[in-house]
Amino acid sequence: MTLCIGHGPRQVLDVMLGVLHAHLTFCWFASVYAAIATIVAGFLGKKSIIVIGGVDMAKEKEFGYGLWLSPWKSALARTAIKKAARVLVVDQSLKDEVLQRVKYGGENIEVLPTGFDHELWQPSGAKERLVITIAATLNEGRLKIKGIDILFEVARKLPQTEFVLIGFDSDRFRDLVPPANLSRYPVLNQFELLQYYRRAKVYCQPSRREGLSNTLCEAMLCECIPVVTDVGGSARAVGETGIVVRPNDSAALAAAVEEALRMPESKGRQARERIIGLFPKKRREKRLKELIREISQ
C-alpha cells in the first residue's frame, strides 16, 4: 500500500507513481490529486474509489469557500467523480450536492456514513456547565463556514456560561476579539480533545455548512448534549437527543444552549446510544472491505 498525503507539484508525481504500483486507488476528497489518480488509474485499467468530504462539493461564493469556485478544479473533480468505480458520501445531503454539481445519473454513488469508535470516545465523571465547539479555523472563509462569528455572539448573550473553542488560530485572527467567557485553544490531539468532551455538558455546532461532523459525533459519544444548526447531516445525527436550530440565528442558538444546559444528563446518555446505533466503526470497516473486494475482482 502506498499512502500519499501532501500538496504541490511533488505530490502530483508521488500520486502518479503510487498509482503505477497500486491495484486500486482510494482518495479522500474529490480533489485535483484525486482526479489525477483516477484518470491515471483509468488509463492503466485500474479502479478508483473517491470519498466525498464536504469542501470538495462546496461553492460558497459569499465566504470564498469551496473547490467548485474554481472552474478548472471543478472540471477535474467532475471528471474524477464520473470515472470512479465508486463514490462514497457520508450523508445523503452530500449525495444530493454531487448530483447537483456533476449533473449525471450518480449510479456509482453510495451513502456510507463515517464510523466512530465508541470505546475510545466515552464519558468519564460528572459534567460541568461548559459549552465546547471544535472547528479548525484556518482562514476567514472557514471561520464563517463554521459559524465562529455566530458562536461569539452566543457567548456574549450568555455571559455567565463558560465556552471553549478548540481549533482557533489566534495568530491569524488577532483582530477578532472573543468575549471574556470564551477561551480559545489551537488544534489539540485526540487525548486532549477527549478531556474536553468529558467535561462539557453541551457541544455547540453553529456551522453554516457541514457534511457529517466527526467532532459532533465524538462529542455525543462522550455524552455531550448537542446543539446544532440544521445543515448537512447534523439534524440526522442529533435526532431527538439535542436541539437543532436554523443557521445564522444567534438568538435561537443562545436559547437552545441555555435549554440544553438545563436538560438532565440522561439526554447525553441518549446521544451516546444514538451514535453507537447509527454510526458504528465496524459497520463502515466491513462495507469498505466488501467494496474493495468487489471492485478489485
N, C-alpha and C positions, 0 to 999 in steps of 0.2 A: 504494500500500500504506500502511495506517495501522498503526502499532505502538503498543500500549497496555501500559505497564508501571507499576505503582503499586498503591496501595490507598486505601481511604476513599471517601466519597460522591462526590468529584470524579471518581474513577476510574470509578464506575458511569456517570456522564454521558458520560465520554470513550469508554467501551466502546459505549454505545448510539449515540452519534454516529458512531463508527467503523463500526459495522455498517450504518448507513444508506448509507455511501459504498462499502461493500465488495461484491464479488461472492461472497465466501466468507469464513468466519471460521475461524481456526486458533488453537486455545487450548492452551497448555501448562499442564497440571493441570486436573482436573475441579473447579474452584473455584467460589465464588459468582459470580465475574466471568465464568467460562466458561458458567455456567448462564444468566446474563443475556444474554450474547452469543448463545448457542444458541437461547434462547427468542425473542428479538427477531428473529434471523435466520429462524427458522421461521415467525414471523408474517408476515415480508416475503417468504416463498417462497425464501429463500436457504439454502444448505447449510453445514454446520459439520464441522470435524474437531477432535477432542479427543485430546491426548496424555496418557496417564496417567503420572504421575511417581513416585508412591510414597506420599507423605504423604496424597494425596487418596484412598487406599484404606485408610489405616491406622486402626486402632481399638485403640490400646494403652492401656487404662484404667490399668494399673499405673504408666505413665510420663506420663499426661496428654497423649498424643501422637496426633494424627490427626484429620482432618476429620470422620470418622464418629462421633466422640464427641459431636458437636453434632447434635441431631435436625433443626434447621431447615437447617443447612448440608448435611447428608447427604441431606435431601429434595430440595434444589436440585441436588446432584450427581447423584442418581439420575435426575432429570428430564432433565438435560443429556445424560447418557450415553445414555439411551433415544432422545432426539431427534436426536443427532448422526448425520450420514451415515456417519462412520467414527470408530471409537475405536481409537487406536494404543497398544499396550503394548510396552515394551522387552524383556519377558521373559514366558514362559509363566506364571510364578508370579503375575504381576500380572493376567493374564487370569483365572486361577482366582479371584483375590480379587474382581475385578469381578463375576464371575458369582455369587459368594457374597454380596456386599453388595447388588447391584442386583436379583438374583433375576429374571432374564429370560433369553431364549434366547441373547443375545450374538451375533446374526447380523452386527452391524456392527463386531465386534472383529477386529483384525488384529495379529498379533505382528510388530513391525518394530523390530529392535534398533537401539540408538544406533550411529552410525558414528564412527570415530576416525581422525584424521589421522596416519598413521604417518610422514609426512615431518616433521611438527612434533615429535611425541613420539618421539625416537630417542636412543639412548645415546651417550656420549662419554667415553672413557677408562676407567681401571680402577675397579672398585667398592671401596667402603670397608665396614668392619664396622659398618654403620649400618642401623638399622631405622626406617622412617618410617611415619607414619599421618597421613592428611589427613581432617579432619572439621570442618565448621563447627558449633561447639557454641554455639548462640545462647541456649539456655535449659537448665534442668535435665533436662527430658524428652528433648531431643535429645541431650544428653550421655550419657544412659543408653542411648538407642536406638543410638547409635554405639559403645557399649561402652567409653567412655573410662575408666570406673572399672575395667573389666577390664584395659585397657591398663596402667594404673598398677600393678596387681597383677603383671602380667607383667614390667614393668620392674624391680620390686622383687625378683622371683625371679631376675633376670639382671643383677646389679649391675655386671658387667664389660662389659656391652654398652651402646652408645650408642643412645638412642631420641630421635626428633624427632617432635613432634606439631604439625601445622600447622592453623590454624583455631580455636585455643583462645582464648576471650575471657578473658584474665587478670583484667581488672577485674570481670567479672561473677562469677567463681568464685574470689574471693580466699581463701576458707576451704578450698579444695581444694588441698592441698599435694602437689606431684608428687615422685616420687623424685629423688634427686640426679643420676641418669644419664639423666633425661628433660628435654629442652629444649622449651620451648613458644614458638610464634610465632603471630601473628594470621593472618588470611586473606592470602594472597600472590597476586600476579599470575601469569600463565602463565609468563613468563620466569623468575621466581624459583622457581616450582614445578619447572620443568624442571631447574634446577640440583640440587635435592634428589633428584629422581628419578634423575638421572645418577650421583649419589654413592652412593646407598643400594643395598646388596645385597638387602635384604628390604623388601617392602611388607607391613605387617600391618594387617588389617582385622578388628577384634574386634566388629563390629556385631551387634546383636540383631535388626535388620531392614534389608533392602536391596531395591532393585529390581535394576537392573544398574548397578553403581557406575562412574561416569566415572573417578574417581581410580584405582580398581583397574586399569582397562583402560589408562589413560595410563601408570601405573607399569610395567605389564607390557610396554608398547611400549618403555619405556626399559630393559628387561631386568632389572627388579627381580623377584626370586623371590617369588611371592605366598604369604602365609599368611593364610587367611581362615576365617570361620565359615560354616557351612552354612545360609545364609539367602538367600532370593530367588534371583537368578541368579548368585551368586558362584561356586558349585561348577561351573556350566556354563562360566563364563568361564575358570576356572583349569584344569579338566581334570586332566591328569597332569603339568602343568608346575610345580605347587607343592603346598601342603598344605592340606587342608580339615579343620577340627575342628568339633565341636558348639559351639553358643554357650554363654555363661555358664560356661566352664570355663577358668579362668586357668592351671591346671597343664598342661592339654593344649595350650593355646596357647603357653605358655612353652617346652614341649618341642618344639613344631613350629617355633618361631622359632630355637631352637638348632640343630635339624636343618637348617633352610634355610640358616643361616649356614655350615654345613659343606658344603653342596652345591657342585658345580662351577659356574662361571659359565655353562657351556653350558645349564644349566637356565633361566637368564634369557633366553638367546637363543631357546630353545624357547617361552618365554612370549610373547616378542615375535611370533614367527611365528604363534602361535595367535590372537592378537588381530587381526593383519593378515588372517588367513584367515577368521575368524568375523565380524568387525565392520568391514568397510571403509567408509570415509566415502562413497565414490562409490556403493556399492550402496544405501545409505539415501537419498542425494540422488536417485538415479534413480527409486526407488519413490515417493518423495514427489511428484516431478513427475508421475509417471503417475497417482497418486491424485487430485491436484488437477485434472488434465485430465479424468479420468473423472467426477469429482463435479461439475465445472463445466459439463458438457455438458447 
